């Protein structure tokens, strides 16, 4: 019963059948309204961070179309928005479910593979065999590399899902501990730990959106 209550934070409807998912979707417009806000250092800081990520992606994609970096920046913002809104009360955490993360990882991985095959099949197949491999191990190494390449979308999806689940479970577990004890010192201690965990979850939300997009970008660069 405790396990069911603990994992109920990932249900699409809350315990009170009250959901703010539609309101959260509308609130996403606030993240794109920077141009209408006053020109202050606090407002320019997120834009400066995005520009640094964009320039880093352009540098990694040197020799390729620079327009592709915009797509990966959009993926970062999309995942970041899901992660941040998942921290709101009564908001369904989309990025903590394998169905969504795998649906996002599989098309991007498949697109990078098809792009590599389209550019050069020989160059794409050459990545399956590292340089200096003996002829006796060629078939084994090629099979191992092919399996490793095939499970990339699964590992991408599981990495994002598990990192988001872990923090939410800790927050849910600590919130239950706060109401199970009437000691005020204990309640304040749990509240302090929850605030620290929430700050950590904010950092994880940023990092995981960045890691997901960078890994997909590296997969594309590898086959190019």
C-alpha positions as MATLAB code, in Angstrom:
seq = 'XXXXXXXXXXXXXXXXXXXXXXXXXXXXXXXXXXXXXXXXXXXXXXXXXXXXXXXXXXXXXXXXXXXXXXXXXXXXXXXXXXXXXXXXXXXXXXXXXXXXXXXXXXXXXXXXXXXXXXXXXXXXXXXXXXXXXXXXXXXXXXXXXXXXXXXXXXXXXXXXXXXXXXXXXXXXXXXXXXXXXXXXXXXXXXXXXXXXXXXXXXXXXXXXXXXXXXXXXXXXXXXX';
ca = [
       0.000    0.000    0.000;
       2.850    2.354    0.819;
       4.496    1.516   -2.497;
       1.254    2.289   -4.361;
       0.887    5.612   -2.564;
       4.519    6.473   -3.241;
       4.264    5.877   -6.986;
       0.876    7.592   -7.213;
       2.719   10.887   -7.780;
       3.261    9.686  -11.357;
      -0.454    9.122  -12.035;
      -1.987   11.357  -14.722;
      -4.700   12.443  -12.228;
      -4.012   13.478   -8.656;
      -5.587   12.008   -5.543;
      -8.217   14.788   -5.490;
      -8.882   14.365   -9.240;
      -7.486   17.847   -9.716;
      -4.977   18.493  -12.488;
      -3.159   21.614  -13.660;
      -1.765   20.108  -16.853;
      -3.694   22.356  -19.208;
      -2.764   25.431  -17.182;
       0.879   24.328  -17.248;
       0.773   24.112  -21.041;
      -0.474   27.682  -21.226;
       2.118   28.841  -18.715;
       4.820   27.707  -21.142;
       4.170   30.885  -23.100;
       5.869   32.780  -20.274;
       9.152   31.074  -21.163;
       9.028   32.478  -24.708;
       8.088   36.056  -23.826;
      11.597   37.294  -22.986;
      11.484   39.897  -25.756;
       8.611   41.713  -24.019;
      10.299   41.837  -20.632;
      12.540   44.678  -19.386;
      16.146   44.496  -20.501;
      17.754   43.574  -17.170;
      20.669   41.258  -16.305;
      18.318   38.776  -14.616;
      16.229   38.494  -17.777;
      19.251   38.317  -20.089;
      20.908   35.554  -18.051;
      18.690   32.704  -19.393;
      19.057   34.030  -22.930;
      22.823   34.197  -22.493;
      22.871   30.583  -21.318;
      20.862   29.480  -24.341;
      23.205   31.345  -26.669;
      26.212   29.612  -25.097;
      24.588   26.221  -25.640;
      23.695   27.192  -29.214;
      27.265   28.288  -29.965;
      28.613   25.078  -28.437;
      26.344   23.027  -30.676;
      27.389   25.022  -33.730;
      31.022   24.320  -32.864;
      30.318   20.589  -32.509;
      28.460   20.586  -35.817;
      31.201   22.335  -37.777;
      31.003   21.220  -41.388;
      27.285   20.488  -41.105;
      24.292   22.723  -41.637;
      24.124   25.252  -38.800;
      20.330   25.155  -38.926;
      20.343   21.719  -37.303;
      21.615   23.205  -34.048;
      18.335   25.117  -33.716;
      16.486   21.796  -33.707;
      18.581   20.417  -30.850;
      18.172   23.659  -28.910;
      14.403   23.273  -29.327;
      14.664   19.719  -27.956;
      16.467   21.060  -24.883;
      13.719   23.613  -24.274;
      10.989   21.023  -24.839;
      12.432   18.534  -22.336;
      13.314   21.298  -19.880;
       9.746   22.565  -19.971;
       8.374   19.088  -19.206;
      10.875   18.584  -16.382;
      10.176   21.943  -14.751;
       6.412   21.680  -14.991;
       6.628   18.206  -13.481;
       7.819   19.847  -10.259;
       4.582   21.823   -9.916;
       1.869   20.482   -7.591;
      -0.940   18.599   -9.360;
       0.950   18.526  -12.665;
       1.485   15.196  -14.408;
       5.214   14.487  -14.869;
       5.446   13.524  -18.541;
       9.210   12.964  -18.644;
       9.054   10.324  -15.897;
       7.254    7.850  -18.173;
       9.096    5.543  -20.539;
       6.420    5.812  -23.236;
       7.090    9.507  -23.758;
      10.869    9.445  -23.357;
      11.208    6.483  -25.723;
       8.846    8.110  -28.230;
      11.151   11.112  -28.188;
      14.436    9.195  -28.314;
      13.555    6.625  -30.990;
      12.708    8.997  -33.892;
      15.766   11.173  -33.258;
      18.081    8.164  -33.094;
      16.481    6.608  -36.192;
      16.835    9.905  -38.060;
      20.563   10.045  -37.263;
      21.029    6.447  -38.467;
      19.110    7.043  -41.702;
      21.067   10.244  -42.275;
      24.360    8.367  -41.871;
      23.257    5.635  -44.278;
      22.125    8.240  -46.795;
      25.445   10.121  -46.671;
      27.631    7.028  -47.060;
      26.790    3.412  -46.328;
      30.479    2.433  -46.346;
      31.389    5.195  -43.902;
      28.464    4.213  -41.678;
      29.463    0.538  -41.619;
      33.085    1.488  -40.928;
      32.004    2.802  -37.511;
      31.056   -0.735  -36.503;
      34.677   -1.914  -36.662;
      37.304    0.083  -34.705;
      40.655    0.676  -36.346;
      43.258   -2.003  -35.666;
      40.762   -4.805  -35.015;
      42.129   -8.231  -35.921;
      40.337  -10.202  -38.626;
      39.446  -12.945  -36.154;
      37.401  -10.510  -34.064;
      35.811   -8.481  -36.868;
      32.473  -10.326  -36.885;
      32.206  -10.350  -33.087;
      33.120   -6.669  -32.720;
      30.741   -5.652  -35.523;
      27.873   -7.540  -33.882;
      28.640   -6.019  -30.475;
      28.808   -2.500  -31.943;
      25.557   -3.066  -33.824;
      23.793   -4.159  -30.637;
      25.288   -1.219  -28.754;
      24.044    1.168  -31.429;
      20.587   -0.430  -31.503;
      19.940    0.005  -27.771;
      20.875    3.689  -27.740;
      17.271    4.957  -27.842;
      16.406    2.649  -24.941;
      19.300    3.914  -22.824;
      18.447    7.519  -23.698;
      14.843    7.023  -22.613;
      15.726    5.134  -19.423;
      18.359    7.708  -18.419;
      15.895   10.586  -18.626;
      13.065    8.619  -17.010;
      15.032    7.271  -14.032;
      16.630   10.608  -13.197;
      13.238   12.291  -13.063;
      11.622    9.445  -11.110;
      14.322    9.339   -8.420;
      13.914   12.947   -7.324;
      10.111   12.817   -7.334;
      10.113    9.655   -5.226;
      12.405   11.245   -2.640;
      10.234   14.364   -2.457;
       7.082   12.261   -2.094;
       8.661   10.043    0.562;
       9.862   13.010    2.617;
       6.495   14.767    2.396;
       4.864   11.662    3.859;
       7.408   11.583    6.686;
       6.635   15.209    7.573;
       2.965   14.423    8.280;
       3.694   11.170   10.124;
       5.458   12.916   13.016;
       4.082   15.700   15.236;
       7.506   16.947   16.309;
       7.895   20.516   15.031;
      11.682   20.278   14.853;
      11.353   17.177   12.694;
       8.846   18.924   10.426;
      11.162   21.888    9.871;
      14.092   19.560    9.237;
      12.110   17.632    6.617;
      10.980   20.909    5.049;
      14.590   22.093    4.792;
      15.641   18.812    3.176;
      12.737   19.090    0.733;
      13.778   22.602   -0.271;
      17.325   21.380   -0.898;
      16.012   18.418   -2.896;
      13.786   20.726   -4.923;
      16.798   22.888   -5.765;
      18.662   19.723   -6.743;
      15.728   18.645   -8.927;
      15.813   22.000  -10.701;
      19.456   21.395  -11.523;
      18.715   17.838  -12.649;
      15.966   19.155  -14.935;
      18.428   21.441  -16.705;
      21.226   18.878  -16.852;
      19.086   16.011  -18.165;
      17.566   18.097  -20.957;
      21.074   19.169  -21.986;
      22.535   15.643  -21.762;
      19.701   14.128  -23.807;
      20.134   16.615  -26.658;
      23.929   16.487  -26.633;
      23.950   12.686  -26.807;
      21.584   12.701  -29.788;
      23.770   15.354  -31.402;
      26.889   13.244  -30.832;
      25.148   10.250  -32.398;
      24.439   12.371  -35.468;
      28.025   13.638  -35.632;
      29.368   10.095  -35.263;
      27.615    8.827  -38.396;
      28.317   11.949  -40.447;
];
